[in-house]
């Protein structure tokens, strides 16, 4: 059995993903060409899906009392 993740580890990964999304959106704004726009849109969608999954996992961890300290 693996060690449960802490809220802080979720927060850290979520912050990284949010920064990735911010950078991808900047690239998309500066980009031209349909191929580039499609690629960046796909990458943004993948990061947003990962962010939603992490937030859902974290909510489940908080709800079950696992994962170390709760948010205050």
C-alpha positions, 0 to 999 in steps of 0.5 A: 500500500502506498503512503497517502498524499498530503494536502501540501503535495496536492497543492504543489502539483496543482500550482505547477499545473496552473502555471503550465496552463498560464504559460500555454495560454500565453503561448496560444495568445502569441501563436499564429496558425491553425496547427499551433492553435490546435496543438496548444488547445489540446495541451491546455485541455490535457492540463485542465483535465489533470487539474480537475482530476487532482482537485477531485482526488484532493477533495476525496482525501480531505473528505476521508480524513487522509493525507495529513493536515487538513486545510485551515 
